[in-house]
Amino acid sequence: MMTAPVSVAAPARSELLAGLFPLGVCASESRLPIGRESLYVEEAQAVGGASAKRASEFATGRLCARQVLAELGVYGFPLRRNVDRSPRWPGGIVGSITHTVGFCGAVAVEQRRFAGLGVDAEVTSRVTAELWCQILTAAEKSALEDRAQEDRAWRAAAIFSAKESFFKAQWPLTSRWIGFEEVEIELYPDVGDEHLGTFLVRPHSTARRGIFPFDAYAGRFRLDGNLVVTGIALEKAPVFP
Ligand SMILES: CC(C)(COP(=O)(O)OP(=O)(O)OC[C@H]1O[C@@H](n2cnc3c(N)ncnc32)[C@H](O)[C@@H]1OP(=O)(O)O)[C@@H](O)C(=O)NCCC(=O)NCCS
């Protein structure tokens, strides 16, 4: 059986991901898989019985995270996994990891600057029309129908990705599961570039009540070839009643 090629190349600073966030958020990416032998012992335990593919995506994410932590002055820190599967970042730092086919990235920043970060990458062709009824609200679907056929797939992927980014950013602060139907995403492309812009996350009342103090949260999206990336930085932790 063929196994995935393993790279010893280190992840590099990611201009693509850094461009989604305010200045000061560190971002790293790798487009090549990295083997599990690069993991710290404590990290390797988390993927002990996993397939080579899963172990490799986990390791690539950990190596990207290691690079952003080094940029923040943190060295030799095994990034363990919490029981809810979220990464256990060092005290005083918040971050996020994403991986998809051919791309893996991590972002991190000091907690005194932001309460939470979320990053996500999706290959547009993997967010197929069959998935739309599970991940899009009626309003999101109807907004897509107003678009040209060729724009629908990447826009659906961007909406999905924005939800995943928001989920990752808010989870460590709320431990609150939010369904795809509980938030609405609006995409606002920048003037002159349809494939780059701001997204707004509007939590619906059921998800918002007592959890999210604002009507909307803003992040950034970008279409880069067949890849959609999104990122969001939460300024303040949600306020609980
Ligand atoms: C957890 C979840 C967001 C991961 O997203 P994904 O697109 O499937 O996968 P990605 O590769 O982009 O991200 C996986 C990484 O997210 C991180 N992650 C996992 N659970 C997490 C959580 N609860 N909170 C924050 N980060 C989490 C991990 O670092 C994981 O990689 P690792 O296991 O190698 O460490 C997704 O699987 C999920 O459960 N979503 C819940 C529902 C939802 O998204 N609702 C949207 C409405 S807001």
Ligand as a Chemical Component Dictionary entry (heavy atoms), coordinates in Angstrom:
data_LIG
# 
_chem_comp.id                   LIG 
_chem_comp.type                 NON-POLYMER 
_chem_comp.pdbx_formal_charge   0 
_chem_comp.three_letter_code    LIG 
# 
loop_
_chem_comp_atom.comp_id 
_chem_comp_atom.atom_id 
_chem_comp_atom.alt_atom_id 
_chem_comp_atom.type_symbol 
_chem_comp_atom.charge 
_chem_comp_atom.model_Cartn_x 
_chem_comp_atom.model_Cartn_y 
_chem_comp_atom.model_Cartn_z 
_chem_comp_atom.pdbx_ordinal 
LIG C1  C1  C 0 -14.546 21.332 15.259 1  
LIG C2  C2  C 0 -14.835 21.759 13.845 2  
LIG C3  C3  C 0 -15.189 23.238 13.830 3  
LIG C4  C4  C 0 -13.585 21.505 12.990 4  
LIG O1  O1  O 0 -13.703 22.047 11.702 5  
LIG P1  P1  P 0 -13.345 21.193 10.398 6  
LIG O2  O2  O 0 -13.572 22.077 9.199  7  
LIG O3  O3  O 0 -14.097 19.899 10.459 8  
LIG O4  O4  O 0 -11.831 20.816 10.482 9  
LIG P2  P2  P 0 -10.498 21.701 10.431 10 
LIG O5  O5  O 0 -9.448  20.836 9.874  11 
LIG O6  O6  O 0 -10.678 23.031 9.783  12 
LIG O7  O7  O 0 -10.184 21.957 11.962 13 
LIG C5  C5  C 0 -9.802  20.907 12.789 14 
LIG C6  C6  C 0 -9.069  21.488 13.965 15 
LIG O8  O8  O 0 -9.970  22.301 14.726 16 
LIG C7  C7  C 0 -9.527  22.278 16.079 17 
LIG N1  N1  N 0 -10.685 21.987 16.907 18 
LIG C8  C8  C 0 -11.318 20.812 17.084 19 
LIG N2  N2  N 0 -12.357 20.980 17.927 20 
LIG C9  C9  C 0 -12.364 22.281 18.291 21 
LIG C10 C10 C 0 -13.203 23.056 19.140 22 
LIG N3  N3  N 0 -14.242 22.511 19.806 23 
LIG N4  N4  N 0 -12.919 24.364 19.301 24 
LIG C11 C11 C 0 -11.875 24.932 18.650 25 
LIG N5  N5  N 0 -11.040 24.241 17.818 26 
LIG C12 C12 C 0 -11.309 22.929 17.644 27 
LIG C13 C13 C 0 -8.451  21.212 16.198 28 
LIG O9  O9  O 0 -7.195  21.851 16.261 29 
LIG C14 C14 C 0 -8.604  20.426 14.914 30 
LIG O10 O10 O 0 -7.402  19.910 14.398 31 
LIG P3  P3  P 0 -6.564  18.760 15.194 32 
LIG O11 O11 O 0 -7.575  17.760 15.666 33 
LIG O12 O12 O 0 -5.637  18.230 14.194 34 
LIG O13 O13 O 0 -5.927  19.489 16.332 35 
LIG C15 C15 C 0 -16.017 20.964 13.205 36 
LIG O14 O14 O 0 -15.654 19.636 12.968 37 
LIG C16 C16 C 0 -17.241 20.965 14.078 38 
LIG O15 O15 O 0 -17.402 20.098 14.922 39 
LIG N6  N6  N 0 -18.132 21.961 13.911 40 
LIG C17 C17 C 0 -19.244 22.109 14.819 41 
LIG C18 C18 C 0 -20.451 22.777 14.257 42 
LIG C19 C19 C 0 -20.185 24.051 13.594 43 
LIG O16 O16 O 0 -19.161 24.266 12.993 44 
LIG N7  N7  N 0 -21.147 24.943 13.652 45 
LIG C20 C20 C 0 -21.071 26.133 12.851 46 
LIG C21 C21 C 0 -22.005 27.175 13.352 47 
LIG S1  S1  S 0 -21.143 28.395 14.287 48 
# 
loop_
_chem_comp_bond.comp_id 
_chem_comp_bond.atom_id_1 
_chem_comp_bond.atom_id_2 
_chem_comp_bond.value_order 
_chem_comp_bond.pdbx_ordinal 
LIG C1  C2  SING 1  
LIG C2  C3  SING 2  
LIG C2  C4  SING 3  
LIG C2  C15 SING 4  
LIG C4  O1  SING 5  
LIG O1  P1  SING 6  
LIG P1  O2  DOUB 7  
LIG P1  O3  SING 8  
LIG P1  O4  SING 9  
LIG O4  P2  SING 10 
LIG P2  O5  DOUB 11 
LIG P2  O6  SING 12 
LIG P2  O7  SING 13 
LIG O7  C5  SING 14 
LIG C5  C6  SING 15 
LIG C6  O8  SING 16 
LIG C6  C14 SING 17 
LIG O8  C7  SING 18 
LIG C7  N1  SING 19 
LIG C7  C13 SING 20 
LIG N1  C8  SING 21 
LIG N1  C12 SING 22 
LIG C8  N2  DOUB 23 
LIG N2  C9  SING 24 
LIG C9  C10 SING 25 
LIG C9  C12 DOUB 26 
LIG C10 N3  SING 27 
LIG C10 N4  DOUB 28 
LIG N4  C11 SING 29 
LIG C11 N5  DOUB 30 
LIG N5  C12 SING 31 
LIG C13 O9  SING 32 
LIG C13 C14 SING 33 
LIG C14 O10 SING 34 
LIG O10 P3  SING 35 
LIG P3  O11 DOUB 36 
LIG P3  O12 SING 37 
LIG P3  O13 SING 38 
LIG C15 O14 SING 39 
LIG C15 C16 SING 40 
LIG C16 O15 DOUB 41 
LIG C16 N6  SING 42 
LIG N6  C17 SING 43 
LIG C17 C18 SING 44 
LIG C18 C19 SING 45 
LIG C19 O16 DOUB 46 
LIG C19 N7  SING 47 
LIG N7  C20 SING 48 
LIG C20 C21 SING 49 
LIG C21 S1  SING 50 
# 
